[in-house]
């Protein structure tokens, strides 16, 4: 699924090396990436990219988080493989395209000269790049992954659909919450990381055994 015979004009290269290069580029130079790497109708590499992110994230979570892998019988290994297959081959593509459809509807109100749904699919897919680390059981790291992914998503909407940053934010806040807050468990990570105590807000970094609190008002 990572190799095609020829590339569409202006689209992404195919293959594992191209996937790795796209991951690095979107993390380091997102504006340049979204301006030059997104082509109409060229959503297949983006879909493979998102599926690869989900595969790595879920495999890491199954390996490091006790009870995260499904238990479907006497073979934990086969159960984990089945769970990975379902998440990667079925859940990820379905969630990607449903979110892209929702995002397209929301963009109608703010971006009359927007790109097509295939471009939106690619924006969502490549914005998931930081979430390759979201399976590691660290609330701080998972929060960073979710926030950075949401930022990449808004940058992508702004660049690809030629709309203002404010309109991209307004149109993208609900899809971003669904993808990075719920699918990649960003909200759950924030609940573990940020604690409210009366008029104080505390940041708990479990890995360091540290807690920093700030009084409000």
C-alpha positions in Angstrom: 0.0 0.0 0.0 3.0 2.3 0.1 4.1 1.9 -3.6 2.4 3.2 -6.8 3.6 2.9 -10.4 3.6 6.6 -11.0 3.1 9.8 -9.0 0.3 12.3 -9.6 1.7 15.7 -10.6 2.5 17.7 -7.4 1.7 14.8 -5.1 3.7 13.0 -2.5 6.4 10.4 -3.4 5.5 6.8 -2.4 7.3 4.3 -0.3 8.6 3.9 3.3 11.4 6.5 2.8 8.8 9.1 1.5 6.6 8.4 4.6 9.6 9.0 6.9 10.5 12.2 5.0 6.9 13.5 5.1 6.8 12.9 8.9 10.0 14.9 9.5 9.0 17.7 7.1 5.5 18.3 8.5 6.9 18.4 12.1 9.7 20.8 11.3 8.4 22.9 8.4 4.6 22.6 8.4 3.8 25.7 6.4 6.1 24.8 3.6 4.9 21.2 3.7 1.2 22.0 3.5 1.9 24.6 0.7 3.9 22.2 -1.5 3.0 18.6 -0.6 -0.8 18.6 -0.8 -2.3 17.9 -4.2 -6.0 17.5 -5.3 -7.0 13.8 -5.5 -3.7 12.5 -4.0 -5.1 11.3 -0.7 -3.7 7.8 -0.8 -0.2 8.6 0.6 -2.0 10.7 3.3 -4.2 7.7 4.2 -1.2 5.4 4.4 0.6 8.0 6.6 -2.3 8.2 9.1 -2.7 4.4 9.2 1.1 4.1 9.9 0.8 6.6 12.7 -2.1 4.7 14.3 -0.3 1.4 13.9 2.8 2.7 15.7 0.8 4.5 18.4 -1.5 1.6 19.1 1.4 -1.0 19.1 3.3 1.2 21.6 0.2 1.5 23.8 -0.5 -2.2 23.7 3.1 -2.9 24.6 3.5 -0.4 27.4 0.1 0.0 29.0 -1.2 -2.9 31.0 -4.7 -4.0 29.8 -4.7 -1.8 26.7 -4.6 -4.7 24.2 -7.8 -6.6 23.6 -8.2 -10.0 25.2 -10.2 -12.3 22.9 -9.1 -15.7 24.1 -6.1 -17.7 25.1 -3.6 -16.0 22.9 -2.7 -12.4 23.9 -0.4 -12.0 20.9 -3.1 -12.9 18.4 -5.6 -10.7 20.3 -3.2 -7.8 20.1 -2.6 -8.3 16.4 -6.3 -8.4 15.8 -6.7 -5.2 17.7 -4.0 -3.5 15.7 -5.5 -4.7 12.4 -8.9 -3.3 13.3 -7.5 0.0 14.5 -5.2 0.4 11.5 -7.2 -1.0 8.6 -10.8 -0.1 9.6 -11.1 2.5 12.4 -8.3 4.9 11.2 -9.6 5.2 7.6 -13.2 5.5 8.7 -12.4 8.1 11.3 -10.2 10.0 8.9 -12.9 10.3 6.1 -15.8 11.0 8.5 -13.8 13.8 10.1 -12.9 15.1 6.7 -16.5 15.2 5.7 -17.5 17.1 8.8 -14.6 19.5 8.3 -15.7 20.1 4.7 -19.2 21.0 5.9 -17.8 23.4 8.5 -15.4 25.0 5.9 -18.4 25.9 3.7 -19.3 28.7 6.1 -15.9 30.3 6.3 -13.9 29.4 3.2 -15.8 29.9 -0.1 -12.6 29.2 -2.2 -11.6 26.1 -0.2 -10.0 23.0 -1.6 -11.7 19.7 -2.1 -12.3 17.0 0.4 -9.2 15.1 -0.7 -7.1 18.0 0.4 -8.9 18.0 3.8 -8.2 14.3 4.2 -4.5 14.9 3.6 -4.4 17.8 6.1 -5.9 15.7 8.8 -3.7 12.7 8.0 -0.4 14.6 8.1 -1.4 16.6 11.1 -1.4 13.4 13.1 2.4 13.1 12.8 3.2 14.0 16.4 0.8 11.3 17.6 3.2 8.6 16.6 4.4 9.0 20.2 0.9 9.2 21.8 1.0 5.5 22.9 3.7 6.2 25.4 2.1 6.3 28.9 3.2 9.8 29.8 0.4 12.4 30.3 2.8 15.2 29.6 4.1 13.7 26.3 0.6 12.7 25.2 -0.6 16.2 25.9 2.2 17.7 23.8 1.4 15.3 21.0 -2.3 16.3 20.9 -1.6 20.0 21.2 1.1 19.9 18.5 -1.1 17.8 16.2 -4.0 20.3 16.6 -1.6 23.2 15.8 -0.4 21.4 12.6 -4.1 20.8 11.7 -4.9 24.5 12.0 -1.8 25.4 10.0 -2.8 22.9 7.3 -6.4 24.3 7.1 -5.0 27.8 6.8 -2.5 27.0 4.1 -4.4 24.5 2.0 -7.8 26.1 2.0 -6.5 29.7 1.7 -8.4 31.1 4.6 -7.4 33.3 7.5 -5.9 31.8 10.7 -9.0 32.8 12.7 -11.4 31.2 10.2 -9.3 28.1 10.2 -9.4 28.0 14.0 -13.2 28.5 14.1 -13.9 25.9 11.4 -11.4 23.3 12.7 -11.9 23.4 16.5 -14.6 20.6 16.5 -12.7 18.2 14.2 -9.5 18.9 16.1 -11.2 18.1 19.4 -12.5 14.8 18.0 -9.2 13.7 16.4 -6.7 14.9 19.0 -8.8 15.2 22.1 -10.7 11.9 21.8 -9.2 9.6 19.2 -5.6 10.2 20.4 -6.8 10.7 24.0 -5.5 14.2 24.4 -8.2 15.3 26.8 -7.7 12.3 29.0 -4.0 13.1 29.2 -4.7 16.7 30.1 -7.0 15.5 32.9 -4.1 13.5 34.4 -1.6 16.4 33.8 -3.6 19.4 35.0 -5.3 19.4 38.4 -7.7 22.0 39.7 -7.8 22.6 43.5 -10.0 25.4 44.5 -8.3 28.6 43.4 -5.1 26.7 42.3 -4.2 25.0 39.1 -1.5 22.4 39.4 0.7 20.8 36.7 1.6 17.2 37.8 4.6 15.6 36.0 4.5 12.1 37.3 7.7 11.0 35.6 9.6 13.6 37.6 7.6 13.2 40.8 7.0 16.9 40.6 4.0 19.2 40.9 3.8 22.9 40.2 0.8 24.9 41.4 -0.2 28.4 40.6 -2.8 30.4 42.5 -5.6 32.0 40.5 -6.7 35.4 41.8 
